[in-house]
Structure formats: C-alpha cells, structure tokens
Amino acid sequence: IEYMDRGCFEIIDQAGRLMGHFIKMFGADSPLVNKGWDIKLKIEALPGLAKLPDTLQYHVNNLFPAVLPKAVMELGRAQNRHHHILTTMGDYGDGSLDSFEERFNKFREQHKSNLDVHELTSPSENNGANAFRYVAAAAFQTYCVGKNLEGISVDYALPKNDSRAPTLPPSTKDRLAKRMRYSHFACNVVHEDLAYERGVDTHGAKMELKRVVDEERGGGLPSEHGHGTEYLAPPQTKKRWME
C-alpha cells in the first residue's frame, strides 16, 4: 500500500513522465532501465553537463502523455483531494481477499463523500500506477533542476497516532516552492522532499525540520527501512531488541 500527497502527485506528473513511461514499458527490474540510468549518470559526470539530463527531461515532459490512466489523473487533480493511496491485494487461499473487499466496501460506504475509488483492471493501468510511484524521488530532482530550485530530502518516523506534516521553520516557509510527502501507507516512516527558492539556507532548513520532528513531534531520525542496520539505532531501540 503506497501513499502520496498532492505535492507528490503534481511533481511526478510535471517532471517524471519520461522516466515513468520508460519504466511502465520495460519494468523497474529491466536491464534497459538500469542501462538508461547508468547513461544518465555518465553524462552528469562530464564537465559542465551535470544538469543536462534533468533539464532535458523537464522540458520534454509535456510531450508525453500522463503515466496514469485518465480517470486517475482526474481524481488526482480534483481540488478537494489531497491524499492518494495505491493498494495491491492478492488472494492467498485463506479468504483474505474476500475479507479485504468486504471491509473496504463497508469503509467506502461510510465515507463515500470523502473517498473516490478507481480500480485498475488492465496491465497497462497497473504498470502505469506502479511506475508513477517508483519515479517519485528521481522526478523531484528533475523538477528542482527544471525549475532552478534547491531541494532537500529527509526521512523520518512519526508516532503512530500522529501523521501530520511537521511545521516548517518560519524563516524559510515563505520561500518554499513545493513540498511532497510519500510513504508506505500505515508505515510511520515518511519520505519528504522540499524544494526552495534559490538563496535559502537549505542545510539550516533541513536541520530545523529534523529538530521539529525529534523535539516537538516525538519522531525518530534518521529513519529508513535500514534503521538499526544501515543507520545507528537509538539506545532505547537497541535495549528493546536485546531484551
């Protein structure tokens, strides 16, 4: 189950169509996708060409159709819809799919005024939705380069009963151009990318955001899926694991 907010939806559509269609066509695990990424990195390593691939991708973006189906694009663009969830369900022979559908339909009926649903029924629609989510981070970089903005990325964990976006520092909030948040739904690890106008102390903004997460919201940093293995786990976490 994948979650993305409105900012994430808009940035991917405005800067990730080329990448999205490439992955939609060949699949994220295709050697062609890996080869294409390697070529991009080699071009960026050449003197004076660091921004060329992303600049080109940004400016040709609208030459390509939307990666998502038309019905999903209409839902995403609706002015009163700011949160989006992509759910994939399977049947493991124990009635889990029937149980999910029963509970989901009940929830849908209870919240029908606040909930829109589109079922992806074809391989093309499924591949498009998965590719759209897959290119989120890369699309953010392309968006920043194309718009001449400075971007920062932060991963953090929030308490399970509080998923509100952390408050940004007043010194930079007015110069924030775009903010996108995405995560695995029901996972308290949030991936957040923020694009600022040129001239903002982005390192300071990042440190202040981390301070708010840690001190005011009771969150955890750093926090990714390698927490405690690729990153240093907090003392209380280590103690709990050892008990």
N, C-alpha and C positions, 0 to 999 in steps of 0.2 A: 504494500500500500504506500503510494507516494503522495506527498503533499507539496503544493507550491502556492505562493500568494500571487496577488495581481501583478506586483512588480516583476516577479519571476516570469510569469506568463508573457508580459509585454516585452521584456528584454529578449527572451528566447525567440519570440516571433520577429522582432525588429533586427536581430543580429545573428540568428542561428539557423536560418532556412537552408543555406548551402550545406552546412555540416549535417543538419537534420535529414535532408533528403539523401545525402551520401550514405548515412548510417541506415536510414529506412530502406534503401535499396540493397545494400550489401550485408547489413548486420553488424553489430558492435564488435563481434569477435572475428570479423573477416580480415584476412591478411592485407586486403586492399585498403581498409580503414587504417590499419597500423602503418602501412606504407605511406599513405597520404599524410598522416601525422608526422612521420619522420621527415618527409619532404618539407613540410611547413617549418619544422624546427631547423632544418639545414638552411633554408632561406633566411630565417630570422637571425641565424648566426653570422650571416655575411655582413660586412661593414656597411652601415647606413640603411640596411633593409629590415631592421628588427620589427618595424610596424607594418611592412608592406602586405604580408598575407592577411592580417586582420583588417587593414584598411580596404583591401580589395573585397574581402568577404562582406564587409559592412555596406559598401556602395553598390554591390550587385545583389544584395539581399532581396530587394523587392522585385527583381527579375524572376524570382522563383515563386511558385505558389506556396501557400501556407502548408506546413508539415502536417498539421492536424486536420481532421475532417471538417467540413464546413459547419456542421451542426455544433461541434465542439468549439470552434472558433467563435461562433455567435454566442454561446454560453459564456466563454471567457471574456468577451468584450462587453457583456451586459454591465451597465453602470452599477447595479446593486449586487454584483457577485465578485467578491474579493478573495475567495479561498477556493482552491480546487484540489480534488483528490482523484488519483488514478488507482483503481483497485483491480487486481487479478485474482480470480478464485478458481480453485480446482476441486475435483471430487476424488477423495481418497478411499472410496468404497465404504465409508462408515456413516454416510448420511450428512457429512459436513457441508456439502454444497446446498442441500435442501434446507438445512438448518440456517445457513447464512442467508439464503434467499427469503426465508420466512421472517427472520429478524429484520433484514434490511427493508423488506416491503412494509413491515409494521412501522419502522422508523420513518420511512419515506412518507407514509400516510399521515403520521403525526406531525411532520414538519414540511408538508407539501408546499406551503407558501414561501419557505426559505431554502428549498432544495430543488435543484434541477438535475436530471439524470439522463445520460446518453449511453446506451450500450454499444460497445464496439463489436461488430459482428463479422467483419471481414479481416483477413490477414493484413491487408493494406492499412486499415484503420488501426489495428493493433500495433503494427510495426511503426506507424507514424507517431502514435502516442508514446511508445517506449523510446523512440529516437528523440522526441521532443524533450522528454525529461533527461535523457542521457547527456545532451549537449549543454545543459544549464551553465556549468562553470566556464566552459570554453566560449559560450555565447556572451557571457558577461565581459570577458576580456576583449572580445571583438567589439562589443558595444562601447566600452571605455575608449578604445583606440579610435573608433569611428567618430565618437562624439568629442574627442580630445578631453577626456575626463581622467581623474585619478581614482583608481579603485583599490579597495581593501577587502580582504576576506577573513572571516572569523568563524570558527566552530566552537560552540559552547553547549552546555547542558543546562536545562532549566528544571525546576521542581516539577513533578508530575502533575500537580494541581494548578500550575500557572504557566500558560504558554504565551502570554502577552509579549509583544516585542519590547525589548529593553529601551528605555528612554535614551535618546542621543544627547550628547553634550550641547548646550545652548550655543557655544562658540562656533560650532560647525553645522548645526542643524539647518540654518537658513541657506547654507551653501551645498546642501545635499541635493544631488540631481536625481538619483534613483536608488531605491533600496529593494533588494529581493531576498526573500527567505524561503527556504525549502528544506524538507526533511522526509524521513520515512515516517508515515503517519503513526501516531501512538508511540513514537520513539522520542525521548526527550532531548536528543542531540539535534541541534539546529545548525544548518549551514546558512550563513548570512553574508551577502556581498553588498557593499555600499560604494556608490560612485559619487565623487565630489568634484566640484569645480576646481580648476587649476589654482594653485596658491594656498590650498588648505593644508594644514599640518596633518596629513593622513596618519602618520605614526602616532601622533598625540591623540587623534580621534579614536584610533584603534585601541590604544591603551585605556582611554576613558571608558569606552564601551566595555572592555574587559573588566574594568573596575566596577561598573554598574552591575554587570552580571554576577560578579563574585561577591561584592559587599552589600548591594541593595536588593538583589533578587534571589540570593541564596543559590546561585548556579555553580557550575563547575568548569574549570579551564585548566589546560586545554582539554577538549573532549571530542574525540572521534571514535571510530569503531576499533581503533587500536589502543584505546585508553588502557593504560597499565602495562602494555607490552611495547608499543612504539613510543608511548609517552610515559612520563613519570606519574604514577598513581599517587593520590593524596594519602597521607598516613592512615586516616580512618578507613580508607578503602583497602589498603594493604592489611590492616588489622582484621577486617571483616573476612577477607579471603583466607587468612591464616587460621581463623578460628575453626 
